């Protein structure tokens, strides 16, 4: 069915046309879930087709590829699909919807589509692009078609679409130093709610105990330890049942359906045990495309009321009647968390609100973001949490004791008061402790390229002495210090312990490598005296260290080599 653009969507299309005509700089549209990315994409592509330009629209998810193609056809467009999961590899149409995996594989084998002269590549869910490495999926595609356009001398543009314009926690994908440098006006979640285009979410207060993931280790990659995660949920099968029974009560009290985010595939089955027979279904990354379609259709018609998944219903899913989102898994990714919440914000007849039930601590874990919806949910009340709140010295807004930055609003902007921060070395402005770039001057605070690659300079230092000591941070938290003294150079590293993540990193990168009975100290990482005692127990010291030369007079530890270890 042909759709008419909303006024803000038409304004967005008009602005995108101007930006696409101006120059070749990559463009990013920041459009929240429910903002109408598919209809905006369809309108832009129809404009290209009418002017005899070729375009490729890429999406990771096969369901979303099919949805975008169907939307385009309903708008009167003609297109093809290039996606192995959909058993279609069309190359002739001027407009093609495809998966980056299939296209990249075709480029690797120099298949027909690798030579198509596309004038525009659109990337839906563009936060999946990693521009820091030319060997990544999307960069291989951009480089292939960009080089072809340069060689054949025809116009070539890149347009990204996302509702979460960042990677990880704080690395923006839009800005002067980012891959995407230009953008039309943002279509935000809060604006869509205010205008009545999305349903307002309410963060429920579960009566059942939540999972305790506070001791869950973070690996050197920044990801949660999956084996430990599985053990936590396996050891708490009874708690899973109690949570599911509470979710059932919520749904039976006038709600239409629930997205349930479980921690593992086994956890999905544990969730299902306590749900009404015939009303639940499980979708994982291994669910075949056709079965996934059938399950989603049964969810839309009301047969299925409980959709259980492991991290695969955050995009490409449109079940607008569902109005409950239950999190039984922790996620280190703010992108996945906000997208998961977005699944229940779409409008539907009779739907007045959505409920978010967080049984995994994600709300507190990802609290430091400029999203008024989440910040409103985070604000504690003095009556209920008087022992766990701290007032902001700038605006007097009440904050949870775990807050790093105040959630208050001053002059229609997020309050600038930080409880934990690091200063920018260029302009001195305080930034969140995990920010990669300064929020004012965009100076890089954490180098996303600081990892060993073929072109990275590394130096191996022979060590003859190592010194270890502990210092006290504000609040009494210990800072573990190590100095490795070589014959020509010295190298120093330190590890903080004032947050859950910093303790996990300190344990993974220092304690486990240097301490014989490392596990004895895991629960004591934030205790100053315990860390002092640990450093006096006879640590293993490396015979040499391999460091990465940052080419600016600084080095980053890459590897420690201990005696009898190569």
N, C-alpha and C positions, 0 to 999 in steps of 0.2 A: 504494500500500500504506500502510495506516494505521500511523503511528509513535507509540511511547510516549516521552514526554519523559524525558530523563535527570533525576536528582534536582536537579542544579544548574539545569537549564533550567526545571523546575517552580518552584523557589525564585525564579528570575528573573521568571517570569510572575506569581507571587503578589505580588512586590514592585512590578512595573509596574502591576498593577491598583490597588494602594493609592495609588501616585503619581498615576495618572490620575484617581482619585476626589478627590484632595486639592485641587488648584487647576489653573489654566490655564497655569502656567509650563511652557515646552517641556522635554521630557525627552530624554536621550540614553542609549542602551544601548551601552556599549563592549564589543563581543563579537568576539573574534578569528575569523579564518577557521577553519572547522571546528567552531566553537562551537555552531552550529545556529541562526543568525539566522532562517532560513526557517521552521523549525518553531515558533520562538517567535512570529514574526509571525503564522503561521497560527493558533496557539492564542489569541492576543489578538484577532484578527479574528473567530474563531469565537465567542468570548465576546460580542463586540459584536453580531454577527448574531443570536445567541440572545436578546439583549435589545433588538432592534429599533433599533439604532444604525447609522448609515451611516458608511463609512470608505473612504478612498482611499489606496492604497499606491503610492508613486512610486519608480521605478528608472530610471536613465539607459539601461541596457542591455536591448535587446529580449529577448535570451536569458534574462536573469535575471527579467524580467517574466513570461515564460512558465513558468520554473521555479517561481517563487513562487506563481503561480496554480495550477499543477499540484499543488504541495505542499498548498495550501489545499483543493483538491478532494479529495485523498487523505485529508484529515482530516475529510471529511464536509461541507465548506463549499460554498456556492453563490456564484459570483462572475462578474463580467464583466471584459473587457479593453478598455482605451481606449488604443490605440497604433497610429499610422499604419503603422509598419514591419511590424506583424502583421496589417494589413488588418482591424482590428476597432475599432469605436467604440461600445461598449455603454454605456448610461447608466442603464438601469433597475435593475440589481441593486444591493442595498444595499452590497455589497462590490465595489470595482472596483480592479483592478491596471492601472496606466497609466504612460506615459512623461511626464516633466515637459514635454518639448517639445510633445507633442500637446495636453496639457491647457492649457499656456500659450497656445498658438495658438488653442484654443477660447475661452479667456477674452478674447483680443484681439478675436475676432469675435462674442463674446457668444453662443456656441453653447449647446446645452441643458445640457451638463455644468457650465458655469460657474455655473449656478443651483442645482446639487445642494447640498442642505444636509448636508454632511459633518460628522460629529461628531469625527472623528479623521483626521488626515493622518499616514501613516507614510512616512518617507523612508529607504529603504535606501541605503547608502553616503552617509551624511549629511555626510561631509566635503566633498561637492561644494557644499554650501550656502555662499553668501557673503552674510552678513547685513549687510555694510557698505554695501550699495547696494540701494535699493528697486527699481532697474531690472533686477536680476539675475533669472534664471529662477525660482528657488524663492521669492524674496521676493515676486514678482508673484503667485505662487500663494497663498502664505500670506496676503498682504494682501487678495486677492480673497475668499477663504473666511472669513477672520477678520472682515472688514467685513460680510459677509453674515450671519454668526452674530450679530454685535453688533446689526445692524439688525433681524433676525428674532427675536433673543433666544432662542437655543438654545446648548447647550454645545458648545465647540470646543476640541480639544487637538491638539498637535503632538508626535510621537514620532520621534526620529532613531535610526538603527541604523548602526554602523560598527565596524570593527576598527582604524581609524587615526583617533583623535579629534583631528586637528590639520590645519591647512592649511599648505602650504609646509613649512618646517622646524620652526618653533617656536610657531606661533600655535594655541593650544588652542581648540577649539570648545566646550569645556565649562568652566564657571566662573562666578563671580559677575558678571563683566563680559562674558561671552560670551553668544551667543544661547541655547544650551542650558545651563540652570542646575542641573538636578537629574539624578541618575543612580542606578540600582540598582548593586549590587556588580559590579565589572568582571570579565569573563571573559577573561583574558589568554592570550596564546600560551604563555608559559612555564608557567602553571598547567595549561593543557590538556595540554601535553607531560608534565608531572610526573604528571598523573592518568591518562595513557595514552590520551587522546582525540586526540592529534596525534602525528605522527612527528617524531622529533628530527632537526634538520638538521645537517649537517656542511659547513663551508666548505672546499672542496677547494683545493689549491694547484696551479694549472695549471702544467704544464711549459713550455707554449708561451708566448712573449711576449704580453703584453697590449697593447691599443691605448693609445697615449699621447694622452690627452685633456687633459693638464695645461695646454696653451696654448689650449684651447677658450674662445673669448670668451663672456662673459655679456652679453646685451643689457641695455638700460636697464630692460626689463620683468622682469629676473631669469631669463629663459629663455636656453638655449644658442642660439647663432647656428646656425641649421639649415643654411645654405649652407656654413659652415665645417665643421660636423659631417659633411655629405655628402662634402666634399672629403677629409677625413681618412680615412674608410672607403673611398672610391674609390681613394685613393692607396695603400691597403694591402690590395688584393684578395688578394695572396699570403698575407698574415697571416690573413685570414678563412678561407682554405682550410686552413691549418695548424691553426687553432683547431677548425674543424669536424671534421677528421680525429681530433683528440684527443677531441672530444665523442663521436664514433662509438666509439672504443676504450672510453671509460667506459661507454657504453650496452651494448656487446657483452660487457662484463665483468660481466654479471649484472643490469644495470638494465633497467627496463621502457620508459621513454620520457622525452623531454626537451622542456621549454618553452625556446625560443630567442628571446631578445629582441634583435632587430636594430635598427640605427639609422635606416634608411630603407627604402622599398619596393624600391629597387634593391639594397640590401644584403641583403634577404631572398632575392633571386634568386642573389646571389653565395654566400650560405650554402648554398643548395640544391644548387649545382654539386658540392659535395664530400660530399653525403649519398647513402646507398643509394637507388637508383631504386625508386619505388613506396612508399617508407616515409616520405616527408615531405609536408607540406602547408603552405601559406601562408595566414594570415588577416590582413587589414588592416581598417581602418575602412570600406573600400568593399566588403568581401565581403558578398554578399546573405545575408539571414537563413537561408534554406533551405540554401544551400551551407555556411554556417557550421555549421549543425546536422549536416549530413552528415559534415563533416570531424571534428567533435567525436565523433560516434558511431563513426567509423572509428578514432579515437584510443582510445576506450574498449574497443573489441573487439580492439585490438592490431595492426590493419592499418597505422595510422600511428604511427610511433615518434618523429618529430621534428616538432614544431609550431612553425613560425617565424611571428613576428608583429612588428608595429611598435606597441608601446604599446597593445594592445587585448585582451590576454588576462590582465589583472590582476583583472578581476571578471567574474562571470557565466559562469565556466568551471569545470566539475567533471569532471576526469579523474583520479580518485584513484589510479590505478595509476602515473601518471607520478612519477618520483622523482629527476629531475635538472632543475636550472634553470640555464641558461647565459646570462649577461649580456654581450652584445657592444655595448651602447649605454650611454652615461652618462645618468643622469637627475638633474635638479636637485630632483626631488620625492621626498621620503622616503615619502610615501603610496604612490606607484607602486612604489617599490622593495620596501617591506615587503609590499605586496599581491602583487607578483610572486613573492616568496619563498613566500608563503602558498599558492600554487597547488600546491606539491609536499609540503605537510605533512599532507594528508588521509590517513586510515588506509585500508589495502587489504590483503586477504589476502596474506601472504608479503612484505609491505613492512616492512622493519625500520628503514630510515633514508632520509634524502633528502640529496642532494649539491647544494650551491650552487657554481657555477663562475663567478667574477667576472673577466671579461677587460676591464673598463672602469673600475676604480677606484671603483665605487660603495660598496664596503664601507668604505673609508677616507673617502670623501666624506661619508657619513652616519653616522659613528661615534658622534657625541655624542648618543645617545638612551638613555633608561632602559629598554633591552631587554636582559635578561641573555643572551639567545641570541646577539644580534649582538655584544655586548660581550665575550662569551667567545671568539668567533671573532676579535676584534680583538687580543686579548692576545698580544703577541709572546713568543718564547722567547729567553732570554739566549744559548743556544748558537747559534741560527741567525741572530739579528739583533742581536748585541751592540753594533754600531755605530749602531743606529737605534732604541734604546729609552731611555726616561727613567723613573726610579723616582718614584713619588708620595711627596712629603715627609710625607704624612699616614698612609698605610697601607702604603707600600712596594710596592704593586702595580706591575708593569711595564706601561708604556704605549708605544705607537708614538710616534715623534717628531712625528707630525702631530696627536696628540691635543690637544684643547682642554680636556677635562675627564677626570679619572681614571675608569677603567672599573671600579675596585675596588668591593667590597662591604664596608661597615662597619656592624655591628649590623643586618644584613638590609636595609640601605638603600644606595643608590648613594653612593659617596664624594663629599664636597662640595668636594674640591680641584680648582681650575681652573688650567690652565696659561695660558690666554688667557681674559679675562673683561671684563665691564663692570659697574660698580657701579650698583645701583638708587639713584636720586636720593632716594627716599623712606625706605627702610630700610637702605641701604648693603650689602645682601646681594649677593655676586657672582653674575652670570648669564652664560650663554653669550653670545658676542659677536653672535649672530644672533637672540637671543630677543626676542619682541615684548612679553612681559609678565613682570614679576618673578615668580620661582617661589615667593616667600614671601608678598608682599603684593599681588600681581597688578597693581601699578602699570604703566601702559603705558610700555614702553621704546622701542618703534618704533610710530609712529602709522600703522595700516593705512589710515586715511582721508586721509593726507597726499598727496592728488593733486587736481588741478584738477577741480572740478565746477561746475555752474551756481550752486550756493548757496555756493561757497567764495570768500572775500574775497581778491583779488589786488591787488598794488601794483606799479606799474612805476617803477623808479628810474633816472633819468638819471645816467650815470657820466662823470666827468671825469678820473679817475685810477684806475689799477689797480696793485696791488703783488703780487708773487709771491715766495715764498721756500720753502725746504725745511727741515724739522726732522728730527732723528733720533729714531726710536722705539726702544724696547727691542729689542736684537738688531741695531741698526744700520739697520733698514728706514726708508726716507725717508717723511715725511709732507708731501705737497704742500699748500701754503697759498696762498689767494688772498684779497685784500681789495679790494672794489670801492667806491670812494669817490665818493659822490654829492654833490649840492649841499645836500641836507638830511639824508640818511641814508647809513650805511655798511652793507655786507653782507660777511660773511666765510664762506668755505667751505674745508674741508680734505678731503684724500683719503688714506686709509691704503693701504699696499702690502705688509702683512705676510702676507696670505693670497692664494690664487689668485683668490678672488671679489673681494676688495677691489682687487686690481690691475686686474682686468677692468673694474670699475666706474670706477676712476680713469682708465683709458684711454678708456672710452666717453664719460664725462661731462666730462673735462677735456682730456686730451692731444689727442684727435681734433678738439676744437673750437678749441683755442688754438694748436696747433703745426703749422707748415707741413708738415714731413716727419714726420708723426706715427708712421708705421709703423717708422721708424728706431729708435724708442724702446720699441716694444712689448715686446721681449725684455729690456729693461734697467730695467723698472719698479721692481725691488727693489734697484737699485744706487744708493747715495746720490750718488756723484760724477756719474753719468750724469744724474740728475734735476737736480742743480745746474747742469750744463752746459746741459741742455734749457731751463731757465728763463732762461738768459742769451742764448738764440739769437734773441730778438726775437719775443715772443708776440703773437698777435692778442688785442686786448682788446675787450670788448663796449662798445657805445655806451650801452646800457641793459640792465637785467635785470628780468625779471618774477618776483616772489617771492610765495609763498603766505603770507598772514598767519594764523598758528596761533591767533590771538586770546589768546595768553598772553605776549605780549612777544617772541616768537621768530618767525623767518621760515624758509621752506624755498625753496630755489631751484627755479623751475619752467622758466624759459626765459632764454637769453642772446641778445640781439639785437646782431649785429655790423654795422658800417658797410656800407651797400648791401644789407642783409638785412632783410626785413620780418618 
